[in-house]
Amino acid sequence: MLRARLMLGILALWSVSFHQGCEDLKTSLTHLAYHPIRDMRQTIVIDPQRLDPLNPKVMTFRPPDSLAVPTIGRDRWLGDPPYDEASKNLKDPTVTTQASIVHGDTLFHTICWTCHGMAMKGDGPVAAQFMPPPDLMALATRQRTDGFLYSYMRHGGVVMPPYGNALSSKDAWDIVHYIRTMQKATPR
């Protein structure tokens, strides 16, 4: 009888400690201790290239590596390649076919028409909200090279955002083919 009571006491003690252990585990997993300021705008950010304010000759962290792309001293809106020299020499590697023109038409009326309009006059529904895009049927656009149009679509420009992530190289050339076909079909 004493043995049964002893076993019962050990079992009760073990179940209480096991239950408490499970509760502690649950609490530790569900009630995480967060920093009181969790807003990213108010947190301290480590700038890896910042100089030490107490000792300006010492970098607090490592400098940029050799593969870093410099952004200071570049004007991304004016005259950077591929818009000027590189785009003048850029040649269309594809052949203009009826299939590429039809594909360019489909892409233009899916992606480009909201700004440039259905008739390519720069009068799309979005154009009224922002700076109007150029008229693709105008003489200034007709005088641009195919490489310039391609580069502007892929890399963006002053008003136009880059569409390199939405258009493949072939898609961009197909839109250039469609624009050139429409320019020949509607002379001004």
C-alpha angles and dihedrals in degrees: 000000000000089000092053091050091049092050090046091050092049091047091049092048091047093049092050092050091043090051091048090049091053091049091050090050092049092048093049092051099043105033102056118179108241128189109260092237107059098157110112091216091063102042126100113256123203111227105205095204098044120120121236106261091213094049111023093187093065124074111220091212137014120294122244114289125243093266095057115118112230116232100174115091094021124111105208093189103051128055101329117142134288090041102062123024099005094048093049090061096040109116128201107251092195131073120243106246133165089252092055091049092050091047090049090050090053093048093046092052090046102044112009106040095077090071104020097040131230092282093044093244096126093253102118122143092260094050092074090062097050141024105308115255120235123278104254091205093055123109093247091060093043089056093054118098122250089245091057092053091046093049093046091053095046100039104024128227144212096320103004120081118225114268097187090115093052100038127053119215091260091049092053092050090049090055089049089052090050093048092049091048091051091047090055092046095051110040120188 
